[in-house]
C-alpha cells in the first residue's frame, strides 16, 4: 500500500461511522489476483477497484471470524489494479 484516503461520516445518534477508504496499491508479485486485508466488525457492502479511468465493482469475501484477529477481507484484483475502494 502506498497511500490511504479515508472518508467517513459520523452518525452520533446511531453511533455509526459510514464511508469508504481508498487504498493505492503496488502489485509487486506478477500474477497476483487477490489482495488480503485485515478487518474487524465492519459491514462491507461493496468493493471496487480502479482500472484506468473508472471504478469497477469487484468480488470480495470475508474469511473466518476470529474473536481477537478479526476477519481477512479477500479482494479480487488484476495485475493492473492501482487502487481499491
Order of alpha helices (4+ residues) and beta strands (2+ residues): beta-beta-beta-beta-beta-beta-beta-beta
